[in-house]
């Protein structure tokens, strides 16, 4: 469902790889591998795409898909912040909504820079702020009266909106050694089948986490209440919303000694 929802971002990153004429690409926060597979297919036999994610179940699913469907991609289960990449292994590093969760983002982006070759391109998509993305907080707003212990989001902590401030992104990238920064807003219409709304509500985000350990009838009451809050986003058989994000570009310096 999430792969279908964020397919427009996948397409943008595949196009960015093509524009950069990249050959060896690292996909950070690859999840179950949709963007990794799409980039690998676009590269063909002339390149390779490696996905990295900290989630063992997601990487296992990606590897199983690669084996079952003969997809040309490699996967690493590790924390990109600390993983010992071979120095200067990639000429492009990409991420679709996967870089906002680092405990130490400066260290993480410095580690990624060292994994890139001199002049390597960086392209990632990250969420803008909560005010720009009301769809993404609909569940919490609707469920709060029924879940008084629902924790509030900490905007200064790793999480979905950790990169809402473009100046924070700039500071992190500059401190970690990236150059030629360019940050532009993206407003992209995304969607998924309305029939999947119950699954979206009951599995994702802080409310979904609380619901996993909750018994009926309270769980059913929360889901029914929250579903009603999405009425304005339903268009026929689809849920549609505008995702407000940043497209971030940077480049590794040419004069860095690696190894």
C-alpha positions as CSV (number, residue, x, y, z in Angstrom):
1,X,0.0,0.0,0.0
2,X,2.8,2.4,0.9
3,X,4.7,1.6,-2.3
4,X,1.6,2.5,-4.3
5,X,1.0,5.6,-2.3
6,X,4.5,7.0,-2.8
7,X,5.0,5.8,-6.4
8,X,5.3,9.5,-7.6
9,X,8.3,10.0,-5.4
10,X,9.9,6.8,-6.7
11,X,9.4,8.1,-10.3
12,X,11.2,11.3,-9.4
13,X,14.2,9.6,-7.9
14,X,14.5,7.2,-10.9
15,X,14.5,10.3,-13.2
16,X,17.1,11.9,-11.0
17,X,19.3,8.9,-11.3
18,X,18.9,8.9,-15.1
19,X,19.7,12.7,-15.2
20,X,22.9,12.1,-13.2
21,X,24.0,9.2,-15.4
22,X,24.7,7.3,-12.2
23,X,26.0,3.8,-12.3
24,X,26.4,2.6,-8.7
25,X,23.5,3.8,-6.5
26,X,22.7,3.5,-2.8
27,X,19.1,3.7,-1.7
28,X,18.9,4.7,2.0
29,X,15.9,3.5,4.0
30,X,14.9,1.2,1.2
31,X,12.1,-0.6,3.1
32,X,10.8,-3.5,1.1
33,X,12.7,-2.3,-2.0
34,X,10.3,-0.6,-4.4
35,X,12.6,2.3,-5.3
36,X,15.7,0.1,-5.2
37,X,14.1,-2.3,-7.7
38,X,12.9,0.6,-9.9
39,X,16.4,2.2,-10.0
40,X,18.1,-1.2,-10.6
41,X,15.8,-1.8,-13.6
42,X,16.5,1.6,-15.0
43,X,20.2,1.1,-14.7
44,X,20.1,-2.3,-16.4
45,X,23.3,-4.2,-16.9
46,X,25.3,-0.9,-16.8
47,X,24.9,-0.3,-13.1
48,X,23.8,-1.6,-9.7
49,X,21.5,-0.4,-7.0
50,X,21.9,-1.4,-3.3
51,X,19.3,-0.8,-0.7
52,X,20.0,-0.4,3.0
53,X,17.4,-0.4,5.8
54,X,17.6,-1.0,9.5
55,X,14.4,-3.1,9.5
56,X,15.1,-6.9,9.3
57,X,11.5,-7.8,8.2
58,X,11.5,-5.2,5.4
59,X,14.9,-6.2,4.1
60,X,13.9,-9.9,4.3
61,X,10.8,-9.1,2.2
62,X,12.9,-7.2,-0.3
63,X,15.4,-10.0,-0.6
64,X,12.6,-12.6,-1.0
65,X,11.1,-10.4,-3.8
66,X,14.4,-10.1,-5.5
67,X,14.9,-13.9,-5.4
68,X,11.4,-14.8,-6.5
69,X,11.1,-12.3,-9.3
70,X,14.7,-12.2,-10.4
71,X,15.0,-8.5,-9.6
72,X,18.5,-7.0,-10.0
73,X,19.2,-5.4,-6.7
74,X,21.2,-6.0,-3.5
75,X,20.2,-5.3,0.1
76,X,22.0,-4.6,3.3
77,X,20.3,-4.8,6.7
78,X,22.1,-2.2,8.8
79,X,21.9,1.3,10.2
80,X,23.2,3.6,7.4
81,X,24.4,6.0,10.2
82,X,27.1,3.6,11.3
83,X,27.4,0.9,8.7
84,X,31.0,0.4,7.5
85,X,30.5,1.0,3.8
86,X,33.5,0.4,1.5
87,X,34.8,3.9,0.9
88,X,34.0,5.5,-2.4
89,X,31.5,2.8,-3.4
90,X,28.7,4.8,-4.9
91,X,28.4,7.6,-7.4
92,X,24.8,8.5,-6.2
93,X,22.9,8.2,-3.0
94,X,19.1,8.5,-2.9
95,X,16.3,8.2,-0.4
96,X,12.6,8.3,-0.5
97,X,11.4,9.5,2.9
98,X,14.1,7.5,4.7
99,X,16.6,9.9,6.1
100,X,14.6,11.7,8.9
101,X,15.1,9.0,11.5
102,X,18.8,9.2,12.2
103,X,19.7,9.7,15.9
104,X,22.8,11.7,14.8
105,X,22.1,13.1,11.3
106,X,25.4,14.8,10.9
107,X,27.2,11.6,11.6
108,X,24.9,9.7,9.3
109,X,25.3,12.0,6.4
110,X,29.1,12.1,6.9
111,X,29.1,8.3,6.8
112,X,27.1,8.4,3.6
113,X,29.4,11.0,2.1
114,X,32.4,8.7,2.8
115,X,30.5,5.9,1.0
116,X,30.2,8.1,-2.1
117,X,32.9,8.7,-4.6
118,X,34.4,12.2,-5.1
119,X,31.7,14.3,-6.7
120,X,28.9,11.7,-5.8
121,X,25.4,13.1,-6.1
122,X,22.9,13.1,-3.2
123,X,19.1,13.2,-3.8
124,X,16.6,12.6,-1.2
125,X,12.9,13.4,-0.5
126,X,11.9,14.4,3.1
127,X,8.6,15.6,4.6
128,X,8.0,19.3,5.2
129,X,6.1,20.3,8.3
130,X,3.0,19.1,9.9
131,X,1.1,22.3,9.0
132,X,1.9,21.5,5.3
133,X,0.7,17.9,5.7
134,X,-2.7,17.8,7.4
135,X,-3.4,14.4,5.9
136,X,-0.5,12.9,7.8
137,X,-1.8,13.9,11.2
138,X,-5.5,13.3,10.6
139,X,-5.4,10.0,12.5
140,X,-3.8,11.6,15.6
141,X,-6.1,14.6,15.7
142,X,-9.2,12.4,15.3
143,X,-8.1,9.8,17.8
144,X,-6.8,12.1,20.5
145,X,-10.1,12.5,22.4
146,X,-10.3,8.7,22.6
147,X,-6.6,8.1,23.4
148,X,-5.7,10.7,26.0
149,X,-2.3,9.0,26.5
150,X,-1.3,9.3,22.8
151,X,2.2,10.8,22.9
152,X,2.7,14.1,21.1
153,X,5.2,14.3,18.3
154,X,8.5,15.8,19.2
155,X,9.6,17.9,16.3
156,X,13.2,18.1,17.6
157,X,13.5,14.3,17.6
158,X,14.1,11.8,14.8
159,X,10.8,11.1,13.0
160,X,8.6,11.9,10.0
161,X,8.9,15.7,10.3
162,X,12.5,16.0,11.6
163,X,13.5,17.7,8.4
164,X,10.6,20.2,8.2
165,X,13.0,23.1,8.6
166,X,15.0,23.6,5.4
167,X,17.7,25.5,7.3
168,X,18.2,22.5,9.6
169,X,18.7,20.4,6.5
170,X,21.3,22.8,5.2
171,X,23.1,22.9,8.5
172,X,23.3,19.1,8.7
173,X,24.5,18.6,5.2
174,X,27.1,21.4,5.4
175,X,28.4,20.0,8.8
176,X,28.7,16.6,7.3
177,X,30.8,17.7,4.3
178,X,28.3,18.0,1.4
179,X,28.4,20.8,-1.1
180,X,26.3,22.4,-3.8
181,X,23.1,22.2,-1.8
182,X,19.7,22.8,-3.5
183,X,16.4,22.4,-1.6
184,X,13.1,22.9,-3.3
185,X,9.5,22.2,-2.2
186,X,7.5,19.4,-3.8
187,X,3.7,19.2,-3.6
188,X,2.7,15.9,-5.1
189,X,-0.8,14.3,-5.2
190,X,-0.6,10.8,-3.8
191,X,-3.3,8.2,-3.1
192,X,-4.3,4.7,-2.3
193,X,-7.6,2.7,-2.6
194,X,-10.3,3.7,-0.2
195,X,-10.7,0.0,0.7
196,X,-7.3,0.1,2.3
197,X,-8.2,3.0,4.7
198,X,-8.9,0.7,7.6
199,X,-5.5,-0.9,7.3
200,X,-3.8,2.5,7.0
201,X,-5.5,3.8,10.1
202,X,-4.9,0.6,12.2
203,X,-1.3,-0.1,11.4
204,X,0.6,3.1,10.7
205,X,1.9,5.9,12.9
206,X,1.7,6.4,16.6
207,X,-2.0,5.6,16.7
208,X,-1.5,2.4,14.8
209,X,1.2,1.4,17.3
210,X,-1.2,1.9,20.2
211,X,-3.9,0.0,18.5
212,X,-1.8,-3.1,18.1
213,X,-2.1,-3.8,21.8
214,X,-5.6,-2.6,22.3
215,X,-8.7,-4.9,22.7
216,X,-12.1,-4.3,21.3
217,X,-14.5,-2.5,21.6
218,X,-12.2,0.5,22.2
219,X,-10.0,-0.4,19.2
220,X,-13.1,-0.7,16.9
221,X,-14.4,2.6,18.2
222,X,-11.1,4.4,17.5
223,X,-10.9,3.0,14.0
224,X,-14.5,3.9,13.2
225,X,-14.0,7.5,14.5
226,X,-10.8,8.0,12.7
227,X,-12.1,6.6,9.4
228,X,-14.8,9.3,9.4
229,X,-12.2,12.0,9.6
230,X,-10.9,11.0,6.2
231,X,-14.1,11.7,4.4
232,X,-12.8,14.9,2.8
233,X,-9.9,13.0,1.2
234,X,-12.0,10.3,-0.4
235,X,-12.5,10.7,-4.2
236,X,-14.7,7.9,-5.5
237,X,-12.8,4.7,-4.8
238,X,-9.5,6.5,-3.9
239,X,-8.1,8.3,-1.0
240,X,-6.2,11.3,-2.4
241,X,-4.0,13.9,-0.6
242,X,-1.2,16.3,-1.3
243,X,2.2,15.3,0.1
244,X,4.3,18.4,0.9
245,X,8.0,17.5,0.9
246,X,11.5,18.8,0.1
247,X,13.6,17.5,-2.8
248,X,17.1,17.9,-1.6
249,X,20.2,17.8,-3.8
250,X,23.9,18.0,-2.8
251,X,27.2,16.8,-4.0
252,X,30.3,15.3,-2.3
253,X,33.4,17.3,-2.7
254,X,35.9,16.3,-5.5
255,X,39.0,16.8,-3.4
256,X,38.4,14.4,-0.5
257,X,40.9,11.5,0.1
258,X,39.1,8.2,0.7
259,X,40.3,5.0,2.2
